[in-house]
């Protein structure tokens, strides 16, 4: 009569051992894929806006987790390779992922026009307002969103799910030498498209940019779509809500009365210090 109790007790202790092993492996960062999968499933289970919206947020969460778990997340080979001309650099990881809105030839690894690029320091999607809610949540509140940002009628941005986002700030193109306090006319960021390539993006005060590895397409997060809509007769109520959501990699919809400019979205993990 004691056998069932002994079996149950043994199973209980075996379960504890398995849980401890999983925790130890997770902490070591060797099961980032497991963590990412769990986050994705969690996002889908809690879906209220549709799986595509939360899967994007889950991807950001998973990438943040991977960056924390991996000691090499901010150490691309190109960044750490010390040469006679370029000494070894160090990078500071951001507490949360930032987002660059970039313009350029997707097949190029360098170019100009960085003065037209933008930066979101926080994910602008969850802080956005759906196009269908523009009158109720923006226009009726003096163009101030519930999240606190101000809608700019002359330059407003929309993401792939039809959410109006805050206008990004200009991308900083200067840095400071922490030892000499000298202003350096360039800045370096660690960027990725959450696919195969994580590399260093250098942007300069003269408007030029350069990737140390891959092309702009390789560090573009394809599910994230973004466009700026501008013009005197350009208004959110002109949008066709049936055009959303936008498929990964596709262009953002045209909105009547608006001049549209599509932007690539890059995940930014940190910067050179």
N, C-alpha and C positions, 0 to 999 in steps of 0.2 A: 504493500500500500504506500510505501515511501517513494517508489520510483517516479510517479508523476510529479511529486514535489521537487525531487532532485533534478529532474529534467527541466522543469520550469525555472529553477534557480540557476542551473547551468546556462540556459538560454538567455536569462536576464544578464548574467555577467558577460557572456559572449557579446551581447548587444552593446554593453558599455564599452568593451574593448574596441569593437568596430567603430563606434562613435568617436572614441578618442583617436583612433588611427586617422579617420576622415578629417578631424579637426587639425591634427598635426600636419597632414599632407596639405590641407588648405592653407595653413599659415605659411608653409614653405613656398607657396606660390606655384607648386607643380601641377595643380589641377585648375588652372585658370579657365580652361574650357568647361569644366564641371560647374564652376561658379557662374560663368557667362550663361550657360544653359539654364541654370536654376533661376537666374535673374530674368531671363527671357520668359520662362514659364510663369514666373511670378507676375511679370508685367501683363502677359496675356490673360492670366486668371483675374486680374483686377481691372480688366479693360472696361472703360466707360465711353471712350471716344473712338473705339475701333482698334483692332490689333496693329494696324500699320503705325499709328501714332505712338502707342506704347512700346512697340518693338524698337522704334527709334530711340525712345528714352531708355529702354533696357540696354540698347547697344552702348549708349553713353555711360550708363551705370556699370556695365560689364567692363568697359574700357577703363573706367576709373579704378575699378577693383583690380584689374590686371596691372595697372600702373603702380598701385600700392604694393601688390604682392611681388612684382618683379623688380629686382634691384637693377636691372639693365634697361628698364623702360625708358629712361632718359639718357641712355648711353649708346646712341647709334655708333656703329663702327667708324663712320666718317667723322663723327664729332670727337671721338676719343683718340684718333690717330694723331700723335704728335709728330710734327715734321720740323725741319729747320726754319721754315717760314711761318708755320702756325703752331704755337705751343699748345699743349693739352688744355682743353677747356672744361669748365664745370657748368652744370645746368641746374636750375632750380625748378622743381616740380610744382605746378599750381595745385592748390587744394582741390579744385574742381576743374574740369575741362572747359576751355574757352573755345571760341569759334571765330574763324577768319572768313570774311566774305571777299573772295578774290576774283579778279578779272585777268584773263590772259589766254593765250593759246594753250589748250589742254595738252597738246603734244610737246610743249616746250619745257625746258628745265630752267629757263631764265627769260627775263623780259623787262619791261618798264611799265609805268602807270600805277605804281604802288600807292601814290597819293589818292587814288580812287578806291582803294581797298578799305574795308571796315573791320571792326572787332567788337564782338559781344563777349563781355566778361562772365556772363551767365547765359544758360540756355534760354534763348528768347521765346521758344515755342510754348512752354508751360506758362509763361507770363503774358502770352498773347491774347487777342480777342478775335473770335471768329468773324468772318466777313458778314455773316448773317446777323450778327449782334452789334454791328457798328453803331446804328442809331441809338440803341438802348444802353450800350455800355461805354461808348466813347463820345459820340456827338452830344448826347444829353448831359454829359459830365464835363463839358468844356474841353473835350479831346484828351482827358486824363484817364488812362486805363486803370482798372482795379488794382493792378500791380504797382501803380505809381508813375509809370513812364508817360510821356506826353506824345500824342499822335501829331505828326507833322504833315499837314495836307499837301505840301509841295514835294514831299519825299517820303513816301510810306512803303513799307516792306511787307511781303507776304511769303509764308512758307508753304510747303507742299500740301498741307491739310486745309488750307484756306484760313490760316490764322494770321491776322495782322500782327506784326512784330514791332518792337521798338527799333528805331533807326540806329544802326551801329555807330560807334564812335570811330574817328579816323584811326587807322592802324599806326601805333607808335613806331617810328623809324630811327630813333636815336637811343643810345644807351650811355651809361656812366661807368667809367673805370673805377672799380670799388677801392683801388689802392691810391690812384692819383687824383680821383674825382674829375678826371678829364671827360668832356663830352665827346662821345664817339659817334660819328655820322652814320651809323648802321646799327641794326639790332638783329639778333638771331633767336629763332623760335624752333622748338621741336614740334613737328607736325606729322599728321598721319591721316589716312582716309579710312582707318580701321579695316585695312585689307592686308596687303603684303609688305608695304613699305612704311617705315618710320624714319624720318630724316630731318636734317637741319635746313630751315628756310632762312636765308639772309635777306633782309630788306634794308635799303639804303636811303639816306636823306635826299639823294638826287632822283629818287623815284624808281630805281632799278631793283630787281629781285633775282634770286638765284637759289635753286635747290641743289644740295650736295649729292642727291641720289634720286633717280626717277624723274618723271615729268609731272606737271601740275595735275593731270588726270589721275596719276597714281596716288596722290595724297588728297584727292577729293572724296568726301563721303557721299557716295552716289544717292542713297535714300534721302538725304537732306537736299531739298531744292529751295532756292531763294531768289527773289527778284525784287527790284525797286520799281515803283510805279510813280511817274512824275508827269506834270502838265497841269495847265490851268483848269481844264475840264475833266481832270482825272479824279474820280471819287469811288470809294468802296462799293457804293450801291450799284455801280455799273457792272460789277463782276457777275459772271454766270456761275452760280454755285455748283452747277453740274460738272464744271471743269475740274473739280477737286474730289478726291486727292489726286496728286500728280504722280505718275509712275517714276520709280527710281531711274535717274539718268535723263529723263525727258525734260523738255523746256517748260517753263512756267507759262500759264495761259495768257493770251492777250486780253486786256480789259479795255473796253471802249473808252476813247478819250484820253488814254494814257500812253506815255512813252515808257516802254518796258525795257529793263536791263537785267538779264540773268547773271547770277553770281555763283561761282563754285563755293562750296562750304568745306573748310578744312578744320579738323580737330586740332587744337593746340594743347600739348601736354605740359609745356614749360618753356623757359627761356634761358639764354646764356647769362652767366653772372661773372 
